[in-house]
Amino acid sequence: MAITAAMVKELREMTGAGMMDAKKALTENDGDMDAAVDWLRTKGLAKAAKKSGRTAAEGLVAVVVDGGTGVAVEVNSETDFVGKNADFQAMVGSIAQAALGVDSVEALAAADLGGKTVADTLTDKIATIGENMTLRRMVKLEGETVVSYVHNAAAEGMGKIGVLVALTGGNEAIGKQIAMHIAAVNPAALSEDDMDPALVEKERQVQMDIARESGKPEQVIEKMIVGRMKKFVAESTLLNQQFVVNPDLTVQAAATEEGATITGFARVEVGEGIEVEKEDFAAEVAKAAKG
């Protein structure tokens, strides 16, 4: 696979690695960006351990809370401009309200919205606005108390990142602070028990490879990995993370001080995990010049 300057630039921005190191990483991994990041980390050349998601889809996330139930719904569009359209915003808000009565995105697509299904409403809006739109996902969270937060709000209850937090005890103020923490830090799971085993194992293998590069004996490496994985879990799980509002406390300790127990959370970001084909600027100009 041909390694372009744009790919090298993207990898450098993601990891802080030098130009030649980034190019070699991509070459060694046949252009696979995620594998190149892991390769750089193994060689000790990546300054940023956390990989940034290559998200390009636009649209809005809307959150709605009714008593002990909260939903977050993502509706995608082709351009950010549509996300600022009042008709599009009204539709997304109505879809989120409808989501309170269903349990899956498939059921939401078939739900009634003013005499039409949500799917048909989307089709009509595509014809009106002239852009493709998709109902991508919904998340429902239940608890004694559910608090919502929207980051970069484009309108009431909708924006680029929507967060829901379920609590037992506590109050809305601490719930809002925890939701803001989640929006900023993006934890992988609530606790170690909730982590994806595949994610944990992948990190373990990366750390093993990094440690072996040091040339230390295998028994020493095993002890090193225990400490590194403990740190990884602490940094990846909400309850164990340092609270952004007060870094002297973990999130769990901050919640406990307010008499709250965090029972669940959801974070939905527009376009998260979606990749679109990228074209470097020079190629784009050349393409346009050819008509």
C-alpha positions in Angstrom: 0.0 0.0 0.0 1.3 3.4 -0.9 2.1 5.6 2.2 1.0 9.2 1.5 2.2 12.3 3.2 -1.3 12.8 4.6 -1.1 9.4 6.4 2.3 10.2 7.9 0.9 13.6 9.0 -2.1 12.0 10.7 0.0 9.4 12.5 2.4 12.1 13.7 -0.5 14.1 15.1 -1.9 11.0 16.8 1.4 9.9 18.5 3.9 12.8 18.5 6.4 10.5 16.7 9.0 11.9 14.2 8.3 12.0 10.5 10.7 9.1 9.6 9.5 7.0 12.5 5.8 7.5 11.5 6.6 6.6 7.9 8.4 3.5 8.9 5.6 2.4 11.2 3.1 2.8 8.4 5.4 0.9 5.9 6.0 -1.9 8.4 2.2 -2.3 8.9 1.0 -1.9 5.3 -0.7 1.4 6.1 -2.8 0.1 9.0 -3.1 3.2 11.3 -4.0 1.4 14.5 -1.3 -1.2 14.0 1.2 1.6 13.3 0.3 3.2 16.6 0.9 0.0 18.4 4.2 -0.5 16.6 5.4 2.9 17.6 4.4 2.3 21.2 6.3 -1.0 21.2 9.4 0.8 20.0 9.0 3.5 22.6 8.5 6.1 19.8 4.9 7.2 20.5 4.6 10.0 22.9 0.8 9.6 23.1 -0.4 6.2 24.3 -4.0 7.0 23.7 -5.1 6.7 20.1 -7.4 9.4 18.8 -10.4 8.2 16.9 -10.6 9.0 13.2 -14.2 10.3 13.2 -15.5 12.2 10.2 -19.3 11.7 10.2 -21.4 14.8 11.1 -24.8 15.2 12.7 -26.1 15.5 16.3 -26.5 13.5 19.5 -29.6 14.3 21.5 -30.2 13.3 25.1 -33.5 13.1 27.0 -34.2 12.1 30.6 -37.6 11.2 32.0 -37.4 10.2 35.7 -35.1 7.3 36.1 -34.7 6.7 32.3 -32.4 8.4 29.9 -31.7 8.0 26.2 -29.0 9.2 23.9 -29.7 9.1 20.1 -27.2 9.8 17.3 -28.5 10.9 13.9 -25.8 11.4 11.2 -25.7 13.8 8.3 -23.1 14.5 5.6 -22.1 18.0 6.7 -21.8 19.9 10.0 -24.0 22.6 8.4 -27.0 20.4 8.6 -26.5 20.0 12.3 -27.2 23.7 12.6 -30.4 23.4 10.7 -33.5 24.1 12.9 -35.7 21.6 11.1 -33.0 18.9 11.5 -32.6 19.7 15.1 -36.4 19.5 15.7 -36.5 16.1 14.0 -33.6 14.8 16.1 -35.2 16.1 19.3 -38.5 14.3 18.4 -36.6 11.1 17.6 -34.9 11.2 21.0 -38.3 11.6 22.7 -39.6 8.6 20.8 -36.6 6.6 22.0 -37.8 6.7 25.6 -40.5 4.2 24.6 -38.3 1.6 22.8 -35.3 -0.5 23.6 -33.3 -0.7 20.4 -32.4 1.4 17.4 -34.4 -1.0 15.2 -37.5 -0.5 17.2 -36.9 3.3 17.2 -36.7 3.3 13.3 -40.2 1.7 13.3 -41.6 3.9 16.1 -44.4 6.4 15.3 -43.4 10.0 14.9 -46.5 12.2 14.1 -48.2 9.5 11.9 -45.0 8.3 10.2 -42.3 6.0 11.2 -39.0 7.5 12.3 -37.4 5.8 9.2 -40.0 7.4 6.8 -39.5 10.8 8.6 -35.8 10.6 7.9 -36.4 9.7 4.3 -38.7 12.8 3.9 -36.1 15.0 5.5 -33.4 13.7 3.2 -35.5 14.8 0.2 -36.1 18.2 1.8 -32.6 19.0 2.9 -30.8 17.2 0.2 -28.3 15.3 2.3 -28.1 11.6 3.3 -29.0 11.0 6.9 -28.9 7.9 9.1 -30.3 6.9 12.5 -27.1 5.3 13.7 -27.6 4.3 17.3 -29.4 4.8 20.6 -28.4 4.1 24.2 -30.8 3.7 27.1 -29.8 4.0 30.7 -31.9 3.4 33.8 -31.3 4.1 37.5 -32.6 5.7 40.6 -31.4 9.1 39.2 -30.2 9.7 35.6 -28.4 12.9 34.8 -27.5 14.1 31.3 -24.9 16.5 29.9 -24.3 17.7 26.3 -20.9 19.1 25.3 -20.7 21.7 22.5 -24.5 22.1 22.5 -26.0 23.1 19.2 -29.5 23.4 20.7 -31.2 22.4 23.9 -30.3 18.8 24.8 -28.3 18.1 21.6 -24.7 18.6 20.4 -21.5 16.7 19.5 -21.2 14.6 22.7 -24.0 13.4 24.8 -23.5 11.8 28.3 -25.8 9.9 30.7 -25.0 9.0 34.2 -27.0 6.7 36.5 -26.7 7.3 40.3 -28.1 5.9 43.5 -28.2 8.6 46.1 -26.3 11.9 45.7 -27.8 14.8 43.8 -28.0 16.3 40.3 -25.0 18.6 40.9 -22.5 15.7 41.5 -24.1 13.8 38.6 -23.5 16.8 36.3 -19.9 17.0 37.3 -19.3 13.3 36.7 -21.1 13.6 33.3 -18.7 16.4 32.4 -15.8 14.3 33.5 -17.0 11.5 31.2 -17.4 13.8 28.3 -13.8 15.1 28.7 -11.9 11.8 29.6 -14.0 9.2 27.8 -13.5 6.2 30.1 -13.6 2.7 28.6 -15.7 1.2 31.3 -17.2 1.8 34.7 -14.9 -0.6 36.6 -12.3 -3.3 35.9 -15.0 -5.9 35.9 -16.8 -4.1 33.1 -13.8 -3.8 30.8 -13.7 -5.6 27.4 -11.3 -8.6 27.9 -10.0 -8.2 24.3 -9.0 -4.6 25.0 -7.2 -5.6 28.2 -5.4 -8.4 26.5 -4.3 -6.2 23.6 -2.9 -3.7 26.0 -1.1 -6.5 27.9 0.5 -7.7 24.7 1.6 -4.2 23.8 3.1 -3.7 27.2 4.9 -7.0 27.0 6.4 -6.1 23.7 7.5 -2.7 25.1 9.1 -4.4 28.1 10.9 -7.0 26.1 12.5 -4.2 24.0 14.4 -3.4 27.3 16.2 -6.7 27.2 15.3 -7.5 30.8 14.8 -11.1 32.0 11.3 -12.6 31.5 10.6 -12.8 35.3 11.4 -9.1 35.7 9.2 -8.3 32.8 6.2 -10.2 34.4 6.6 -8.0 37.5 6.8 -4.8 35.3 3.6 -5.8 33.5 1.6 -6.1 36.8 2.3 -2.5 37.6 1.7 -1.2 34.1 -1.6 -3.0 33.8 -2.8 -1.7 37.1 -2.1 1.8 35.9 -3.9 1.1 32.6 -7.0 -0.1 34.4 -6.9 2.9 36.7 -6.7 5.3 33.8 -9.3 3.5 31.7 -12.1 2.9 34.3 -14.4 5.7 35.4 -14.5 4.8 39.1 -10.7 4.8 39.3 -9.9 7.9 37.2 -8.7 11.1 38.8 -11.7 13.4 39.0 -11.2 16.4 36.6 -13.0 18.7 39.1 -10.7 17.6 41.9 -7.6 15.5 40.8 -6.9 14.7 44.5 -9.8 12.3 44.4 -10.9 9.4 42.2 -14.3 9.7 40.7 -15.6 7.0 43.0 -14.2 8.9 46.1 -15.8 12.2 44.9 -19.2 10.5 44.4 -19.0 8.8 47.8 -18.3 12.2 49.5 -21.7 13.3 48.1 -23.5 10.1 49.1 -23.7 8.8 45.6 -23.0 5.5 43.9 -22.4 5.5 40.2 -24.3 2.5 38.7 -23.8 3.2 35.0 -22.9 5.7 32.3 -23.1 6.2 28.5 -21.1 8.5 26.3 -22.1 9.0 22.6 -20.0 11.1 20.3 -21.1 12.1 16.8 -19.3 10.0 14.2 -17.4 7.9 16.8 -15.8 4.9 15.1 -16.8 5.9 11.6 -14.1 6.3 9.0 -14.4 8.1 5.7 -12.0 8.1 2.8 -9.6 11.0 3.1 -7.9 12.7 0.1 -4.8 14.9 0.6 -5.2 18.5 -0.3 -2.9 18.4 -3.4 -4.8 15.5 -4.9 -8.1 17.3 -4.2 -6.9 20.5 -6.0 -5.6 18.4 -8.9 -8.9 16.6 -9.2 -10.8 19.8 -9.2 -8.6 21.3 -11.9 -9.3 18.4 -14.2 -13.0 19.2 -13.9 
